[in-house]
């Protein structure tokens, strides 16, 4: 169970980008011809999910079109995260610039929660990173291009990641 020495729930949060179309590992071509694929490596047609986990359970999941910025993150904190957080939670997040906006930190602390910052460049210390990788693997296995549908099914089946 994720608890601190003061018996406070620990919540890990992060965002994750999903391209509009899943990468295809295989292709077909006429016999003797090389199979070519194209991919737009820019962020166009990318959705971003923001979510949190507590005790291995995903919650406060929201999807956004395009890149995440401090305004979107602030909206997510106010509308999705804070209403679902247990009292006196410890929120663990990385050092993304938009996480550190002063009004976002202030509203979290006003609601009685504590923020713990991960060390720079240490995603391996945030369990939600493993959960995002797991979701991307499921997407690949299910060959699902629609991120909305994928997230709906994952929440519907009661996603628990341990």
N, CA, C and O of each residue as an XYZ file, in Angstrom:
648
protein
N       0.839     -1.179      0.000
C       0.000      0.000      0.000
C       0.887      1.245      0.000
O       1.906      1.287      0.689
N       0.501      2.241     -0.761
C       1.300      3.453     -0.886
C       0.969      4.437      0.230
O      -0.001      5.189      0.132
N       1.754      4.431      1.265
C       1.560      5.347      2.389
C       2.899      5.918      2.811
O       3.937      5.271      2.669
N       2.868      7.132      3.328
C       4.078      7.718      3.891
C       4.156      7.335      5.362
O       3.285      6.634      5.877
N       5.194      7.796      6.026
C       5.338      7.528      7.456
C       4.183      8.144      8.243
O       3.827      7.643      9.309
N       3.599      9.219      7.733
C       2.475      9.865      8.414
C       1.141      9.244      8.015
O       0.087      9.802      8.321
N       1.169      8.111      7.344
C      -0.034      7.391      6.920
C      -0.911      8.221      5.978
O      -2.137      8.214      6.089
N      -0.271      8.932      5.054
C      -0.985      9.706      4.047
C      -0.960      8.937      2.730
O       0.049      8.314      2.398
N      -2.068      8.974      1.972
C      -2.067      8.307      0.667
C      -1.095      8.987     -0.296
O      -0.998     10.214     -0.326
N      -0.387      8.191     -1.071
C       0.537      8.723     -2.074
C      -0.114      8.580     -3.447
O      -0.554      7.499     -3.837
N      -0.162      9.684     -4.158
C      -0.767      9.742     -5.483
C       0.322     10.113     -6.476
O       1.042     11.093     -6.284
N       0.438      9.322     -7.541
C       1.411      9.594     -8.598
C       0.642     10.082     -9.816
O      -0.354      9.475    -10.208
N       1.097     11.169    -10.413
C       0.412     11.670    -11.600
C       1.407     11.953    -12.710
O       2.590     12.197    -12.473
N       0.895     11.914    -13.916
C       1.695     12.265    -15.087
C       0.787     12.284    -16.301
O      -0.373     11.876    -16.244
N       1.335     12.762    -17.385
C       0.616     12.801    -18.644
C       1.342     11.911    -19.648
O       2.514     11.573    -19.480
N       0.610     11.546    -20.692
C       1.172     10.640    -21.695
C       0.574     10.986    -23.051
O      -0.628     11.227    -23.159
N       1.408     11.010    -24.080
C       0.946     11.314    -25.426
C       0.653     10.059    -26.226
O       1.348      9.050    -26.113
N      -0.395     10.146    -27.039
C      -0.782      9.051    -27.923
C      -0.956      9.605    -29.329
O      -1.708     10.557    -29.538
N      -0.265      9.014    -30.286
C      -0.474      9.406    -31.679
C      -1.860      8.955    -32.114
O      -2.432      8.023    -31.547
N      -2.389      9.625    -33.123
C      -3.727      9.300    -33.599
C      -3.811      7.867    -34.107
O      -4.842      7.210    -33.958
N      -2.746      7.391    -34.697
C      -2.760      6.033    -35.224
C      -1.623      5.249    -34.608
O      -0.494      5.732    -34.521
N      -1.925      4.049    -34.187
C      -0.905      3.198    -33.574
C       0.130      2.803    -34.625
O      -0.193      2.629    -35.800
N       1.357      2.667    -34.188
C       2.443      2.244    -35.067
C       2.172      0.832    -35.574
O       1.817     -0.057    -34.800
N       2.338      0.639    -36.840
C       2.171     -0.689    -37.430
C       3.544     -1.323    -37.594
O       4.396     -0.791    -38.307
N       3.758     -2.438    -36.949
C       5.058     -3.113    -36.992
C       5.241     -3.917    -38.275
O       6.362     -4.293    -38.618
N       4.156     -4.179    -38.976
C       4.230     -4.996    -40.182
C       3.552     -4.274    -41.335
O       2.668     -3.442    -41.132
N       3.977     -4.602    -42.542
C       3.374     -4.038    -43.730
C       3.385     -5.056    -44.853
O       4.022     -6.105    -44.748
N       2.685     -4.746    -45.914
C       2.595     -5.658    -47.045
C       2.979     -4.920    -48.322
O       2.715     -3.727    -48.473
N       3.603     -5.648    -49.228
C       3.952     -5.082    -50.526
C       3.961     -6.207    -51.549
O       3.901     -7.388    -51.205
N       4.037     -5.814    -52.804
C       4.131     -6.790    -53.882
C       5.414     -7.586    -53.716
O       6.441     -7.044    -53.307
N       5.355     -8.864    -54.031
C       6.520     -9.733    -53.896
C       7.698     -9.128    -54.661
O       7.582     -8.759    -55.829
N       8.833     -9.040    -53.968
C      10.039     -8.480    -54.561
C      10.181     -6.979    -54.361
O      11.234     -6.418    -54.666
N       9.147     -6.318    -53.856
C       9.187     -4.880    -53.624
C       9.393     -4.599    -52.132
O       8.915     -5.339    -51.272
N      10.106     -3.525    -51.852
C      10.315     -3.116    -50.466
C       9.050     -2.429    -49.956
O       8.447     -1.615    -50.654
N       8.670     -2.761    -48.760
C       7.506     -2.139    -48.131
C       7.944     -0.839    -47.463
O       8.857     -0.837    -46.638
N       7.292      0.263    -47.819
C       7.612      1.564    -47.231
C       6.416      2.052    -46.430
O       5.263      1.832    -46.800
N       6.710      2.702    -45.353
C       5.665      3.319    -44.545
C       6.032      4.758    -44.288
O       7.203      5.132    -44.351
N       5.051      5.549    -44.004
C       5.330      6.943    -43.669
C       4.687      7.252    -42.327
O       3.683      6.655    -41.940
N       5.286      8.186    -41.641
C       4.769      8.571    -40.336
C       5.081     10.036    -40.113
O       6.195     10.493    -40.370
N       4.113     10.751    -39.645
C       4.306     12.148    -39.298
C       4.792     12.193    -37.853
O       4.022     11.926    -36.930
N       6.044     12.523    -37.655
C       6.628     12.499    -36.322
C       6.345     13.767    -35.531
O       6.816     13.911    -34.403
N       5.593     14.672    -36.101
C       5.219     15.882    -35.375
C       4.048     15.574    -34.450
O       3.472     14.487    -34.515
N       3.702     16.503    -33.610
C       2.666     16.264    -32.619
C       1.252     16.437    -33.160
O       0.295     16.377    -32.388
N       1.096     16.648    -34.456
C      -0.233     16.782    -35.022
C      -0.993     15.481    -34.817
O      -0.420     14.392    -34.857
N      -2.276     15.618    -34.599
C      -3.143     14.462    -34.371
C      -2.702     13.639    -33.166
O      -2.808     12.413    -33.168
N      -2.216     14.310    -32.155
C      -1.820     13.596    -30.947
C      -2.779     13.952    -29.823
O      -3.143     15.113    -29.636
N      -3.174     12.938    -29.089
C      -3.970     13.141    -27.884
C      -3.064     12.961    -26.688
O      -2.094     12.206    -26.742
N      -3.371     13.640    -25.630
C      -2.622     13.487    -24.390
C      -3.583     13.121    -23.278
O      -4.660     13.703    -23.144
N      -3.179     12.158    -22.493
C      -3.958     11.754    -21.326
C      -3.250     12.272    -20.086
O      -2.022     12.256    -20.003
N      -4.029     12.726    -19.138
C      -3.496     13.055    -17.818
C      -4.265     12.183    -16.841
O      -5.491     12.090    -16.902
N      -3.541     11.555    -15.953
C      -4.187     10.703    -14.972
C      -3.334     10.572    -13.734
O      -2.215     11.081    -13.665
N      -3.883      9.884    -12.765
C      -3.180      9.651    -11.510
C      -3.463      8.225    -11.056
O      -4.476      7.630    -11.424
N      -2.555      7.688    -10.253
C      -2.796      6.378     -9.658
C      -2.585      6.464     -8.152
O      -1.741      7.206     -7.649
N      -3.378      5.682     -7.471
C      -3.233      5.515     -6.028
C      -3.463      4.038     -5.744
O      -4.468      3.466     -6.167
N      -2.548      3.437     -5.041
C      -2.616      1.997     -4.768
C      -2.800      1.190     -6.049
O      -3.491      0.171     -6.052
N      -2.186      1.641     -7.127
C      -2.240      0.921     -8.389
C      -3.506      1.125     -9.192
O      -3.654      0.518    -10.253
N      -4.426      1.958     -8.726
C      -5.692      2.193     -9.419
C      -5.654      3.532    -10.146
O      -5.303      4.558     -9.563
N      -6.018      3.509    -11.421
C      -6.068      4.719    -12.229
C      -7.323      5.518    -11.894
O      -8.406      4.949    -11.757
N      -7.179      6.833    -11.763
C      -8.341      7.693    -11.562
C      -8.040      9.073    -12.141
O      -6.911      9.370    -12.530
N      -9.065      9.897    -12.189
C      -8.963     11.272    -12.703
C      -8.401     11.307    -14.120
O      -7.682     12.240    -14.480
N      -8.720     10.311    -14.915
C      -8.215     10.237    -16.286
C      -9.011     11.171    -17.186
O     -10.240     11.123    -17.219
N      -8.299     12.016    -17.911
C      -8.918     12.905    -18.890
C      -8.049     12.919    -20.140
O      -6.829     12.771    -20.070
N      -8.703     13.100    -21.282
C      -8.009     13.165    -22.566
C      -8.110     14.572    -23.128
O      -9.140     15.235    -23.005
N      -7.023     15.015    -23.747
C      -6.966     16.343    -24.348
C      -6.340     16.227    -25.731
O      -5.401     15.457    -25.935
N      -6.865     16.993    -26.674
C      -6.265     17.045    -28.006
C      -5.117     18.042    -27.975
O      -5.244     19.132    -27.419
N      -3.994     17.659    -28.578
C      -2.843     18.550    -28.636
C      -1.974     18.448    -27.401
O      -2.140     17.558    -26.567
N      -1.052     19.374    -27.306
C      -0.064     19.362    -26.229
C      -0.663     19.838    -24.910
O      -1.646     20.579    -24.884
N      -0.051     19.397    -23.827
C      -0.450     19.840    -22.493
C       0.343     21.096    -22.147
O       1.552     21.160    -22.370
N      -0.344     22.083    -21.605
C       0.329     23.290    -21.119
C      -0.176     23.577    -19.706
O      -0.974     22.812    -19.164
N       0.278     24.656    -19.120
C      -0.086     24.932    -17.728
C      -1.581     25.214    -17.561
O      -2.147     24.898    -16.515
N      -2.227     25.800    -18.565
C      -3.669     26.054    -18.458
C      -4.461     24.749    -18.453
O      -5.386     24.578    -17.659
N      -4.093     23.837    -19.339
C      -4.774     22.541    -19.387
C      -4.508     21.762    -18.103
O      -5.421     21.164    -17.534
N      -3.261     21.771    -17.650
C      -2.926     21.048    -16.426
C      -3.680     21.639    -15.231
O      -4.184     20.895    -14.389
N      -3.758     22.959    -15.154
C      -4.493     23.621    -14.078
C      -5.962     23.204    -14.096
O      -6.540     22.898    -13.053
N      -6.563     23.195    -15.286
C      -7.959     22.766    -15.426
C      -8.124     21.333    -14.932
O      -9.071     21.033    -14.204
N      -7.210     20.449    -15.323
C      -7.286     19.048    -14.896
C      -7.184     18.930    -13.375
O      -7.941     18.179    -12.759
N      -6.261     19.659    -12.775
C      -6.098     19.605    -11.314
C      -7.399     20.018    -10.631
O      -7.861     19.342     -9.712
N      -7.989     21.125    -11.078
C      -9.194     21.662    -10.436
C     -10.431     20.797    -10.682
O     -11.223     20.563     -9.769
N     -10.592     20.326    -11.919
C     -11.830     19.645    -12.300
C     -11.791     18.127    -12.160
O     -12.835     17.502    -11.978
N     -10.622     17.531    -12.241
C     -10.537     16.064    -12.211
C      -9.820     15.542    -10.970
O     -10.335     14.665    -10.277
N      -8.647     16.072    -10.690
C      -7.832     15.519     -9.606
C      -8.377     15.855     -8.218
O      -8.670     14.950     -7.436
N      -8.514     17.127     -7.908
C      -8.893     17.528     -6.549
C     -10.220     16.927     -6.074
O     -10.309     16.513     -4.919
N     -11.256     16.864     -6.924
C     -12.508     16.268     -6.445
C     -12.394     14.777     -6.078
O     -13.197     14.275     -5.292
N     -11.417     14.080     -6.635
C     -11.299     12.644     -6.401
C     -10.215     12.262     -5.395
O     -10.114     11.096     -5.013
N      -9.410     13.221     -4.964
C      -8.298     12.910     -4.061
C      -8.767     12.612     -2.644
O      -9.653     13.291     -2.124
N      -8.176     11.596     -2.015
C      -8.421     11.403     -0.583
C      -7.824     12.578      0.197
O      -6.904     13.243     -0.281
N      -8.343     12.825      1.381
C      -7.844     13.933      2.202
C      -6.369     13.750      2.524
O      -5.885     12.631      2.697
N      -5.667     14.875      2.601
C      -4.259     14.917      3.011
C      -3.357     13.993      2.195
O      -2.507     13.296      2.750
N      -3.542     13.990      0.898
C      -2.722     13.147      0.020
C      -1.352     13.767     -0.212
O      -1.168     14.980     -0.110
N      -0.406     12.909     -0.524
C       0.913     13.336     -0.975
C       0.922     13.121     -2.483
O       0.761     11.993     -2.950
N       1.107     14.189     -3.241
C       1.070     14.122     -4.701
C       2.496     14.140     -5.221
O       3.255     15.074     -4.966
N       2.844     13.096     -5.950
C       4.191     12.964     -6.508
C       4.110     13.255     -7.996
O       3.319     12.644     -8.715
N       4.936     14.197     -8.456
C       4.954     14.518     -9.882
C       6.349     14.930    -10.319
O       7.216     15.258     -9.508
N       6.532     14.898    -11.640
C       7.841     15.256    -12.180
C       7.993     16.773    -12.239
O       7.116     17.519    -11.803
N       9.104     17.204    -12.779
C       9.454     18.623    -12.782
C       9.081     19.345    -14.070
O       9.738     20.320    -14.436
N       8.050     18.894    -14.761
C       7.609     19.596    -15.967
C       7.286     21.045    -15.602
O       6.721     21.317    -14.542
N       7.645     21.955    -16.478
C       7.469     23.385    -16.189
C       6.022     23.719    -15.844
O       5.772     24.516    -14.939
N       5.068     23.123    -16.552
C       3.669     23.471    -16.296
C       3.157     22.901    -14.979
O       2.106     23.337    -14.510
N       3.848     21.950    -14.365
C       3.465     21.463    -13.034
C       3.787     22.494    -11.956
O       3.163     22.509    -10.895
N       4.756     23.346    -12.235
C       5.303     24.223    -11.196
C       4.685     25.618    -11.155
O       5.164     26.483    -10.422
N       3.644     25.841    -11.920
C       3.009     27.156    -11.884
C       2.493     27.415    -10.468
O       1.883     26.539     -9.855
N       2.735     28.603     -9.960
C       2.463     28.902     -8.543
C       0.996     28.735     -8.152
O       0.713     28.256     -7.054
N       0.052     29.118     -9.023
C      -1.359     28.986     -8.649
C      -1.792     27.527     -8.574
O      -2.685     27.183     -7.800
N      -1.160     26.665     -9.377
C      -1.473     25.235     -9.322
C      -0.981     24.658     -7.997
O      -1.706     23.929     -7.319
N       0.247     24.988     -7.638
C       0.784     24.523     -6.359
C      -0.061     25.047     -5.197
O      -0.339     24.318     -4.244
N      -0.465     26.306     -5.284
C      -1.232     26.923     -4.196
C      -2.571     26.228     -3.984
O      -2.948     25.950     -2.845
N      -3.295     25.943     -5.065
C      -4.620     25.326     -4.891
C      -4.501     23.902     -4.342
O      -5.347     23.460     -3.565
N      -3.456     23.193     -4.745
C      -3.241     21.846     -4.205
C      -2.992     21.928     -2.697
O      -3.571     21.166     -1.922
N      -2.139     22.845     -2.298
C      -1.813     22.993     -0.877
C      -2.990     23.549     -0.076
O      -3.169     23.190      1.088
N      -3.797     24.427     -0.691
C      -4.992     24.956     -0.013
C      -5.990     23.852      0.316
O      -6.736     23.954      1.290
N      -6.005     22.802     -0.494
C      -6.901     21.668     -0.257
C      -6.301     20.651      0.719
O      -6.864     19.574      0.919
N      -5.169     20.990      1.320
C      -4.589     20.140      2.356
C      -3.677     19.037      1.864
O      -3.371     18.101      2.604
N      -3.236     19.140      0.609
C      -2.363     18.115      0.045
C      -0.922     18.615      0.011
O      -0.657     19.816      0.045
N      -0.019     17.677     -0.056
C       1.416     17.977     -0.088
C       1.965     17.560     -1.452
O       1.538     16.551     -2.011
N       2.901     18.326     -1.981
C       3.539     18.000     -3.263
C       4.957     17.521     -2.999
O       5.705     18.133     -2.237
N       5.310     16.418     -3.641
C       6.683     15.916     -3.609
C       7.157     15.866     -5.052
O       6.509     15.266     -5.910
N       8.295     16.503     -5.314
C       8.840     16.552     -6.671
C       9.819     15.404     -6.875
O      10.663     15.132     -6.020
N       9.699     14.743     -8.005
C      10.670     13.710     -8.360
C      12.000     14.358     -8.714
O      12.052     15.531     -9.082
N      13.052     13.600     -8.601
C      14.351     14.076     -9.049
C      14.295     14.315    -10.553
O      13.578     13.601    -11.253
N      15.030     15.298    -11.070
C      15.033     15.518    -12.521
C      15.472     14.261    -13.273
O      16.362     13.531    -12.838
N      14.828     14.036    -14.405
C      15.171     12.925    -15.304
C      15.107     11.574    -14.600
O      15.995     10.739    -14.773
N      14.070     11.361    -13.814
C      13.937     10.082    -13.115
C      12.529      9.500    -13.255
O      11.866      9.246    -12.249
N      12.065      9.286    -14.491
C      10.726      8.727    -14.663
C      10.589      7.323    -14.076
O       9.481      6.866    -13.796
N      11.719      6.645    -13.892
C      11.683      5.301    -13.322
C      11.206      5.305    -11.869
O      10.864      4.250    -11.334
N      11.177      6.463    -11.228
C      10.704      6.564     -9.847
C       9.202      6.847     -9.762
O       8.644      6.920     -8.667
N       8.554      7.005    -10.909
C       7.123      7.292    -10.936
C       6.373      6.086    -11.495
O       6.452      5.826    -12.696
N       5.645      5.343    -10.656
C       4.961      4.128    -11.116
C       3.956      4.353    -12.237
O       3.657      3.422    -12.985
N       3.431      5.563    -12.372
C       2.458      5.790    -13.433
C       3.102      5.671    -14.813
O       2.411      5.395    -15.793
N       4.412      5.876    -14.900
C       5.114      5.702    -16.179
C       4.995      4.257    -16.659
O       4.824      4.009    -17.853
N       5.084      3.310    -15.735
C       4.923      1.893    -16.094
C       3.488      1.610    -16.519
O       3.248      0.804    -17.418
N       2.536      2.276    -15.873
C       1.147      2.097    -16.241
C       0.884      2.629    -17.645
O       0.178      1.990    -18.425
N       1.451      3.805    -17.978
C       1.282      4.342    -19.334
C       1.886      3.389    -20.362
O       1.292      3.159    -21.416
N       3.052      2.836    -20.069
C       3.676      1.876    -20.990
C       2.779      0.660    -21.168
O       2.646      0.139    -22.276
N       2.169      0.212    -20.090
C       1.264     -0.937    -20.138
C       0.043     -0.628    -21.010
O      -0.373     -1.460    -21.815
N      -0.529      0.573    -20.848
C      -1.680      0.972    -21.662
C      -1.293      1.034    -23.137
O      -2.059      0.596    -23.996
N      -0.111      1.575    -23.438
C       0.335      1.624    -24.837
C       0.527      0.218    -25.398
O       0.245     -0.021    -26.572
N       0.999     -0.706    -24.581
C       1.156     -2.092    -25.024
C      -0.211     -2.726    -25.299
O      -0.378     -3.435    -26.292
N      -1.178     -2.473    -24.430
C      -2.534     -2.987    -24.652
C      -3.092     -2.417    -25.951
O      -3.702     -3.137    -26.741
N      -2.883     -1.136    -26.163
C      -3.357     -0.505    -27.400
C      -2.762     -1.205    -28.617
O      -3.464     -1.474    -29.591
N      -1.486     -1.492    -28.556
C      -0.817     -2.161    -29.669
C      -1.384     -3.566    -29.872
O      -1.658     -3.971    -31.002
N      -1.559     -4.308    -28.779
C      -2.081     -5.673    -28.877
C      -3.521     -5.686    -29.382
O      -3.889     -6.553    -30.174
N      -4.331     -4.741    -28.935
C      -5.723     -4.676    -29.360
C      -5.868     -4.007    -30.723
O      -6.955     -4.003    -31.300
N      -4.776     -3.442    -31.239
C      -4.780     -2.725    -32.525
C      -5.869     -1.660    -32.546
O      -6.675     -1.582    -33.473
N      -5.868     -0.858    -31.517
C      -6.911      0.137    -31.335
C      -6.364      1.532    -31.627
O      -5.427      1.993    -30.975
N      -6.962      2.193    -32.612
C      -6.529      3.540    -32.967
C      -7.264      4.623    -32.182
O      -6.737      5.724    -32.021
N      -8.451      4.339    -31.699
C      -9.243      5.347    -30.994
C      -8.858      5.371    -29.510
O      -9.162      4.439    -28.767
N      -8.196      6.432    -29.097
C      -7.731      6.562    -27.714
C      -8.915      6.692    -26.761
O      -8.883      6.134    -25.664
N      -9.962      7.419    -27.163
C     -11.140      7.569    -26.304
C     -11.730      6.207    -25.953
O     -12.048      5.937    -24.794
N     -11.870      5.360    -26.956
C     -12.440      4.032    -26.733
C     -11.535      3.192    -25.850
O     -12.011      2.499    -24.950
N     -10.241      3.247    -26.100
C      -9.288      2.494    -25.279
C      -9.415      2.891    -23.812
O      -9.533      2.025    -22.945
N      -9.394      4.178    -23.528
C      -9.474      4.638    -22.139
C     -10.819      4.289    -21.521
O     -10.884      3.947    -20.340
N     -11.892      4.370    -22.298
C     -13.206      3.977    -21.790
C     -13.193      2.521    -21.351
O     -13.643      2.200    -20.251
N     -12.678      1.636    -22.205
C     -12.647      0.213    -21.859
C     -11.768     -0.051    -20.644
O     -12.127     -0.851    -19.780
N     -10.629      0.610    -20.570
C      -9.730      0.392    -19.439
C     -10.378      0.823    -18.125
O     -10.230      0.143    -17.110
N     -11.085      1.933    -18.137
C     -11.780      2.366    -16.920
C     -12.999      1.490    -16.640
O     -13.309      1.208    -15.483
N     -13.684      1.063    -17.685
C     -14.886      0.244    -17.537
C     -14.572     -1.111    -16.907
O     -15.344     -1.619    -16.093
N     -13.428     -1.696    -17.290
C     -13.073     -2.997    -16.718
C     -12.427     -2.851    -15.346
O     -12.016     -3.842    -14.741
N     -12.336     -1.619    -14.856
C     -11.771     -1.399    -13.523
C     -10.278     -1.567    -13.513
O      -9.734     -2.359    -12.743
N      -9.616     -0.821    -14.367
C      -8.167     -0.933    -14.512
C      -7.456     -0.868    -13.177
O      -7.585      0.104    -12.433
N      -6.726     -1.884    -12.893
C      -5.853     -1.898    -11.728
C      -4.474     -2.315    -12.196
O      -4.306     -3.394    -12.763
N      -3.514     -1.487    -11.966
C      -2.144     -1.780    -12.402
C      -1.291     -1.996    -11.175
O      -1.222     -1.136    -10.296
N      -0.638     -3.147    -11.113
C       0.215     -3.433     -9.957
C       1.534     -3.979    -10.428
O       2.402     -4.287     -9.612
